[in-house]
Amino acid sequence: MKRLIAMMISISALAADIKSLPNQAGNGNIDLAATAIVDSKEIEHTLGVPLEPGYVLVKLRASPRTAEAIRISPDDFTLISRKDGERSAALDPVQIAGGGDSLVLSSKTHYDGSPGVSNTSVSVSPGKSRKEPDKALMEALKAKMLPDKETKDPVEGLLYFLMEGKNKPKDLGLLYKGAAGRLSVDFR
């Protein structure tokens, strides 16, 4: 009996030392498995159409672990760079493929001659309509995007992020803040 208790204590101590595996995170409510895609050729292969440089795709599988349905949404995810702290919220296909009108914000700072005293004015004006939407890109992005829905079943899809500079998966992390709690996925 003493040996059995000692083994159980050893197993529980080992379980406490187990950390999330790379590209995975979980809690009692949800399990996440994700892969960051930064290479332009791999992005084109995944989407079936080319995408401008600067985008990062995250292939995600979210598996609820509760008896009740959990809302899973692209809005729950943020990509963060460990190199410079840059953060990017998940983008909607319309934000990537174009077709919307733009809004121009401009600010001017006027100095009145006194040290440390300035007056800043901000003006807002409608911009020109952006280029025509890229329909092939829009269809590919929408078809492969992580669905925004309540579910008890696992869901899979892509998340789209815009990040400056050259990024490597090992320098990126995915933050989840949603109905199932808060999690962080480390990429390798």
C-alpha positions as CSV (number, residue, x, y, z in Angstrom):
1,M,0.0,0.0,0.0
2,K,2.9,2.4,0.9
3,R,4.4,1.7,-2.6
4,L,1.1,2.5,-4.3
5,I,0.9,5.8,-2.4
6,A,4.5,6.7,-3.2
7,M,3.9,5.9,-6.9
8,M,0.8,8.1,-6.9
9,I,2.7,11.0,-5.3
10,S,5.5,10.6,-7.9
11,I,3.0,10.6,-10.8
12,S,1.2,13.7,-9.5
13,A,4.6,15.5,-9.0
14,L,5.5,14.6,-12.7
15,A,2.1,15.8,-13.9
16,A,2.6,19.2,-12.1
17,D,5.9,19.6,-14.0
18,I,4.4,19.0,-17.4
19,K,4.2,22.2,-19.4
20,S,2.2,22.9,-22.5
21,L,3.7,21.4,-25.6
22,P,5.0,23.8,-28.3
23,N,2.1,25.0,-30.6
24,Q,-0.5,23.9,-27.9
25,A,-2.2,25.3,-24.9
26,G,-5.2,24.2,-22.9
27,N,-7.2,24.5,-19.7
28,G,-10.3,22.8,-18.3
29,N,-12.5,24.6,-20.9
30,I,-10.6,24.4,-24.2
31,D,-7.6,23.0,-26.0
32,L,-5.8,24.9,-28.7
33,A,-3.4,23.6,-31.3
34,A,-1.8,26.2,-33.7
35,T,0.8,26.5,-36.3
36,A,2.2,29.9,-37.5
37,I,2.8,30.2,-41.2
38,V,5.2,33.0,-42.2
39,D,6.8,31.8,-45.4
40,S,5.2,33.5,-48.5
41,K,5.3,30.3,-50.6
42,E,3.8,28.3,-47.8
43,I,1.1,31.0,-47.3
44,E,0.3,30.8,-51.0
45,H,0.2,27.0,-50.9
46,T,-2.2,27.1,-47.9
47,L,-4.5,29.7,-49.4
48,G,-4.3,28.8,-53.0
49,V,-3.6,32.4,-53.9
50,P,-0.7,34.8,-53.2
51,L,-0.8,37.3,-50.3
52,E,1.1,40.5,-50.0
53,P,4.2,40.3,-47.7
54,G,3.8,41.1,-44.0
55,Y,1.0,38.7,-43.3
56,V,1.2,35.8,-40.9
57,L,-1.3,33.0,-41.0
58,V,-2.1,30.9,-38.0
59,K,-3.7,27.5,-38.6
60,L,-5.8,26.8,-35.5
61,R,-7.8,23.9,-34.0
62,A,-9.9,24.8,-31.0
63,S,-11.4,21.9,-29.1
64,P,-14.0,22.8,-26.3
65,R,-13.8,20.5,-23.3
66,T,-17.1,21.5,-21.6
67,A,-20.6,20.1,-21.8
68,E,-21.9,23.6,-22.8
69,A,-21.2,25.3,-26.1
70,I,-18.4,27.8,-26.1
71,R,-18.2,30.8,-28.4
72,I,-15.0,30.8,-30.4
73,S,-14.2,33.9,-32.5
74,P,-11.2,35.3,-34.4
75,D,-11.7,38.4,-32.2
76,D,-10.5,36.3,-29.3
77,F,-6.9,36.0,-30.7
78,T,-3.9,38.3,-30.7
79,L,-0.5,37.6,-32.3
80,I,2.5,39.0,-30.4
81,S,6.1,39.3,-31.5
82,R,8.6,38.5,-28.8
83,K,11.3,40.4,-30.7
84,D,9.7,43.9,-30.4
85,G,6.4,43.5,-28.6
86,E,4.3,44.3,-31.7
87,R,0.7,43.0,-31.4
88,S,-1.8,42.3,-34.1
89,A,-5.5,41.5,-33.7
90,A,-6.9,38.9,-36.1
91,L,-8.0,40.5,-39.4
92,D,-11.2,40.1,-41.3
93,P,-10.9,39.1,-45.0
94,V,-12.3,42.4,-46.0
95,Q,-9.4,44.2,-44.3
96,I,-7.0,42.2,-46.3
97,A,-8.6,41.8,-49.8
98,G,-9.7,45.4,-50.0
99,G,-12.8,47.0,-51.5
100,G,-13.7,49.3,-48.6
101,D,-13.5,53.0,-48.4
102,S,-10.7,54.5,-46.4
103,L,-10.8,57.2,-43.8
104,V,-7.9,59.7,-43.7
105,L,-6.8,61.0,-40.3
106,S,-4.2,63.8,-40.1
107,S,-2.8,65.8,-37.3
108,K,-0.9,69.0,-37.2
109,T,1.1,70.4,-34.3
110,H,1.4,74.1,-34.0
111,Y,4.0,75.7,-31.6
112,D,3.1,79.1,-30.2
113,G,6.7,80.1,-29.5
114,S,6.7,79.2,-25.8
115,P,8.9,76.3,-24.8
116,G,6.9,73.1,-24.2
117,V,3.6,74.6,-25.4
118,S,1.9,73.2,-28.5
119,N,-1.5,72.9,-30.0
120,T,-2.5,69.8,-31.9
121,S,-5.4,69.6,-34.3
122,V,-6.8,66.5,-35.8
123,S,-8.9,66.4,-39.0
124,V,-10.9,63.6,-40.4
125,S,-11.9,63.4,-44.0
126,P,-13.1,60.6,-46.3
127,G,-10.4,59.1,-48.4
128,K,-10.5,57.7,-51.9
129,S,-12.0,54.3,-52.4
130,R,-9.3,51.7,-52.3
131,K,-8.6,49.4,-55.2
132,E,-11.2,47.0,-56.4
133,P,-11.5,44.0,-54.1
134,D,-9.5,40.9,-55.0
135,K,-12.4,38.5,-55.3
136,A,-10.2,35.4,-55.6
137,L,-8.3,36.3,-52.5
138,M,-11.5,37.3,-50.6
139,E,-13.1,33.9,-51.4
140,A,-10.0,32.0,-50.3
141,L,-9.7,33.9,-47.1
142,K,-13.4,33.5,-46.2
143,A,-13.5,29.8,-47.1
144,K,-10.5,29.0,-44.8
145,M,-11.1,31.4,-42.0
146,L,-11.8,30.2,-38.4
147,P,-15.5,30.3,-38.0
148,D,-17.1,32.7,-35.4
149,K,-19.6,30.5,-33.6
150,E,-20.8,28.7,-30.5
151,T,-19.8,25.1,-30.5
152,K,-19.3,21.9,-28.4
153,D,-17.3,20.4,-31.3
154,P,-13.7,21.1,-32.4
155,V,-13.4,23.8,-35.0
156,E,-10.5,24.5,-37.4
157,G,-9.5,27.4,-39.6
158,L,-7.1,30.1,-40.3
159,L,-6.4,33.4,-38.5
160,Y,-4.9,36.3,-40.4
161,F,-2.5,38.8,-38.9
162,L,-0.4,41.7,-40.2
163,M,3.1,42.0,-38.6
164,E,6.0,44.2,-39.6
165,G,9.4,42.9,-40.6
166,K,10.7,39.4,-41.0
167,N,9.1,37.0,-38.5
168,K,10.0,33.5,-37.5
169,P,7.5,31.3,-35.8
170,K,9.8,30.9,-32.7
171,D,9.6,34.7,-32.2
172,L,5.7,34.7,-32.2
173,G,3.1,33.8,-29.6
174,L,-0.7,33.6,-29.9
175,L,-2.8,35.0,-27.1
176,Y,-6.3,33.8,-26.5
177,K,-8.8,35.8,-24.4
178,G,-12.3,34.5,-24.8
179,A,-15.2,32.7,-23.2
180,A,-13.0,29.8,-22.2
181,G,-10.4,31.9,-20.3
182,R,-6.9,33.0,-21.2
183,L,-4.2,31.0,-22.9
184,S,-0.9,31.5,-24.6
185,V,0.4,29.4,-27.4
186,D,4.2,29.3,-28.0
187,F,5.3,28.5,-31.5
188,R,8.4,26.5,-32.4
